[in-house]
Amino acid sequence: MNEEFQVLSNKIVKYLNDATIVSRLSHWNVRGQNFFEAHLLFERVYNDLGELMDPLVEQLRACGFTAEFDLFKGPGISMEYYDCHSTAELTLDYVMSLSGTIAVYYAFCEKHKHDPRLVGVGNQLQTMSSVVLTDQYLLQSYLN
């Protein structure tokens, strides 16, 4: 596979991992008046995202991608306040970044769909997109 495939693969794995970590930390640390509602929302998001990682990486591995340990270091952020609104906004930012990366990578797969390996990646991205967009909608609804 070409360099663009490697860059996009690294980016999607990192963004998925970072969004999963942020949603999990939000779940564990959220505080405030609507604590329980937010706590359950973040749990749903990190469970949804966590279930996407293994099938994605396996599909990418079939195309020659190697997931290096650097990709799983996490986003390296810290927060002073874990109120419901701030944690929801942070989680939404990471989910939206993931969603945008899925769209870019899917366009790459469509452009190279003559390669049957990328058809499988594209199919995986479609599945991911549905899940991520649902989580994005739930987070946006929570914030409104």
C-alpha positions, 0 to 999 in steps of 0.5 A: 500500500502507498504512503497515503494509506499508511498515514490515514491508517495511523490517523484513524487508529489514533483518533479512535483510540483517543476518542475512546480514552477521552470518553472513558475518562469522562465516564470515570470522572464526570461530576455535577448536577446531571452526573448520572445521565452524563456518566451513562452517556459516556459509558455508551460512547466508550463501549461503542468506540471500543468495539470498533477498534479490533475489527478496524485494525484487523481489516487494516492488518489484512492490507499490510498496516502495522499498529505501532505502540505509539498510536495508543499513548492517548491524547495527553490532555488534562482537565481541571474541571470534570463538570458534565458540560465540559466533559461532554464538549471534550468528548464531542470534539474527539468524536467529531474529529474521528468522524471527519477522519472516517469521511476522509479515509472513506473517500480514499477507499472509494478513490482506490476501490479497484483494490479489493483490500480497500473495499473491505476497509471501506465497508468497515469505515461505513459501519464505524461511521454509523456508530460514530455519527449516532454517538455524535448525535447523542452528545450534541443532544445532551449539550443542547 
